[in-house]
């Protein structure tokens, strides 16, 4: 899919995703080694966006499996279409039992769920397994076969192996430790907060109307907030939101009153707002 | 193995280097399998050796599994794939002139120049022993001679003079420069390690001089910044433990088969027990009492555990925390308020609670006796008690009857000891005596603590 790390970077940038060297390298390797990519990091740094950008760049279809507590095989992998099977049985009244039995467990009656969809067919696909840590431990066992060998075993049909491997991305917020077995099958990428230079470029890209000096000071303040040991450090998504807010407020430069009034956009806890205000020498809120 | 082996173009030295790196990582507790090593070799082949940072990220992606392993990896990588070898080709640097250039680099935030200066700093001021071929390299000595922290005011003024009118960002400037200086110190440390490695052999330096990852640091030997780093992990760790507890609770709620009700139900099916009836569990919120030694020697450990249990408080019916040095006082209230400011916790406990009597050294016997006497109401048959401390009594009476009474009254009593097991019972330690009465566990690192807490906490 990609020829070099720089190629990854340039093409992702074309899709509106500015990748750090770490991200570009990991994406390149995941493509080259044909291994799934496990992406961890705080909320709002662009884990899901990465998968979307890769899909766009590769001209691939994005197949998304959103994990939640209680997700199971029939939601993630495949399900038999019972209603259709019943119809089939009642339609063919004169058949012998053997004919019917072999027939109703055919591909026609299989409802593919995201994991199966991703490995069937010849078109390029990006498989995004979002918030893997939210799923129960049992589901990880399910993922092992899919991610290790890119195959799914349906007892009635046999093993379906991918003719064309999808580019698989798993994201996790680390609320739960993923099992060692799953981690071993993946390349690991931690997306942290970007450095100031990259973040400035992200802000300018996402909010093109903002002027350079304002973008610069926005990124500086956010950088200072991240160093403050808050309950929830502001993420890239918050930086971009803040830049948009400032633009909407018509603020040309940052000053005390503007920051004080809009601090709620970047900080989501009252404790944090108070702490930040004290450290930034803002007047009492 | 052969098919995916080392890249053909690379000399065998590269393979040796890669396996050396993997060995060093394993020595630091990073579990790397052969499969990952092969992947790493394939990554090297795919990426080439042109760009060092790309190589670093590529190896990190293939060899690591968690974020916490990254600092160890970076330090080890710098040893096995150094930026350069040997001494810099510039002449011996002059201290004032070097400080001058460092100030300029800090003002410009020029990372490349700072890296070069770190090399020169170690070369010029880090060597000790007989020159010119020094016996060793010390980042401490280099930094002590160079004193980059004293450049703060100068760099600040320089940036201000350049920036024109002071804007809002001006108030952030000092902190930013401080962070840059901190970065420079890290560069110097890495460079000194590299130079030492050239003399003494990489493998040994990688094993000894690279700091272990945060969850494997010994509580008793953790410095201040390491403890601060640990405190930042309290919230995520508590979240993980809470999910683990919830899973254990779910499993426990299933209960065992209630034979009487199963047989009673089987009457309708002619005595064949078709439907097993499970014993219902009474949902009882367990209570927790923490008894913590907060004397200087173990306060890092106690602080951390208190914060962790406090973060888990919604999992329990009641959590009460008592602190002692040689007297006992309840600090539950201090802890609730302390969640916002964990750094000041131990100072506040010492200021606001009565934990010391006539002298300042710990005395387990007196403190436990006082606890058994004054706070008896806190411990009942539903209570699990955790005692945290090294059981070093300063030669005073260990007061075993008080512990026996405590163990008799509580549901369970566990003792978490931050000392190495082999040191229990040496000197003034009364650990073996206490261990006969209550279950005592060695708990030296965050890793051990989280395993113990996940296993021992009542559900």
Interface residues (C-beta under 8 A of the other chain):
Chain A: X5 X21 X22 X25 X26 X28 X29 X30 X32 X33 X35 X40 X137 X174 X175 X176 X177 X180 X183 X184 X187 X188 X189 X190 X216 X217 X220 X221 X223 X224 X227 X229 X231 X253 X254 X255 X256 X259 X271 X275 X280 X281
Chain B: X31 X33 X35 X36 X39 X42 X43 X46 X47 X51 X53 X54 X57 X58 X60 X61 X62 X64 X65 X66 X67 X70 X167 X168 X169 X171 X172 X175 X176 X179 X232 X235 X236 X239 X240 X243 X247 X340
